[in-house]
Structure formats: structure tokens, C-alpha cells
């Protein structure tokens, strides 16, 4: 019986870590900064917020080529770039810009530009 109680305590303790008292409210808010990493086929952070005039740099840490391509077809567009290479875009007009990797269209990101 002692062994069972100890085992139950371990299981209950492990399960307690699976739950949180913080409510979930949807996606993470945009991160601030000027850099996005491309890692494990994802833009990290997936949502970035900057002020106009900020130069945003995407750095590819994957061992395959990626692009950074605004979904609107004209705001920004990189050519394919490989491991250790970067693409930079200077944020102009305020707005929300969604983008993808044209090579891997399941990769999505959002750049929110606000006025200074």
C-alpha cells in the first residue's frame, strides 16, 4: 500500500504540471524587436511588432533555403536564401503584413508596423 500511495503522489504531481491557472486567450501577442529567426521551418517569433523606419532582419538557421514573401504580393519579397543568410526589410507604412515562405507555404508570420 505504501508503494501505491507513493506512486499515486508521483502521478498526481506530474499531472499538476499539465494544468495552468492562467486562462488561454489565443495567440501570443506580437513580440517587439527587429529580428526574426527562421528555425525548424518556422518564423520565430511568428508575430513581430515594430515602428515605422525599423529595419527588420530575418536570419535563416535552417539547412534549407527559405523566402520571406508578403502575402499582398508587393510589400516585401526576398529571393531564396540559405543557412546563415539574411533578408532585411525597412518597415514603411503602418499596417499589418502577413507573410509566408514561398518554398514552404505552411510557414506563416505577421509583421505589425505602427507609427512612431
N, C-alpha and C positions, 0 to 999 in steps of 0.2 A: 504494500500500500504506500509506503514512503516513496518508493521509486516512482509510482504513478503520480503522486502529488507533485513531486519534483518535475516530472515530465510535463505535467499539466501547466505548471508555473512557467516553464520554458516556452511552451506553445502560446500561452496567453501573453507573455511578454513579447514574443515575436509578432503576434497579431496586433498588438497595441501599436507597434511601429507602422503598421499598414494604414492606419486611420489618422486623420488630422482633424483638429477642431477648427481649422481655418476653412471658410467657405471657398468653393471654387467659383470664380466669376468669369471664366472664359479665357481667352488667350492672354499671354503675358503682355503687359504694356510695352510700348516701344522703348528700347534702350537708347541712351544718349551716348554720343561719342562720334567718331569719324571713321571707324573701321569695321569691316565685315570679313569674317574668315569663311572660306569655303572648306568645309571638312565633313568627311563621311557623307558626301552627296547632299549637303545641306548648307544653307546660308546661316551663319551664326554671328550675331543674333538674327533671327528671322524678321524682326521689326526694328527699324532704327529711326530715330527722330533727330533731325539736325536743323539748324537755322540757315537761312539763305547765305550763300557765299562759302559754305563749308565744303572742303574737298573731302569726299568720301572715297576710301580705298578698299577694294575687295582684294584679298590675298588668297590664292589657291594653294591649299595644303594637301589636296588630294593628288594621287599619282596619275590622274587622267585630266584631259582638258575640259574646261567649262567655259560658258559665256555668262555675261550679265546683260540681260536684254529687257528694257522696259516694255511692258505689255501694250502700251499705247503705240508702239512701233516707231517712235521718233524722239523721245526724251533723252535716252541714252542707249548705247549698243556697243558692246565690246566684240572684238573678234575672239576666237577661241584662244585661251591661254592656259599654260600648263603649270605644273608643280613649281611653287616658289615665285611665280609671276603675279603681277598685279594689274588691276584696272582701276582707273581713278575718274571720278565724275564730280564736278563742282556744282552743288545744288543751286539752282536758279530760282525759278518761280515757286512760290509756296503751293503746296498741294500734296496729295498722297499718290505715290507712284508704286504700282506693283510691278514686280519683275520676275523673270524666270531664267533658267539656263536653257538655251535653245537645244542643246545636245541632250539634256536630261530634263524634259518638261515637267517632271514631278517635283522639281526643286523650285520653291517659291519664296519670295521675300517682299517686304514692303518698306519703302523709304518715305517718311513723312517729313516734309520741308515746311518750316514755319518762318514767318517774317522775324527779322531781328528786333 
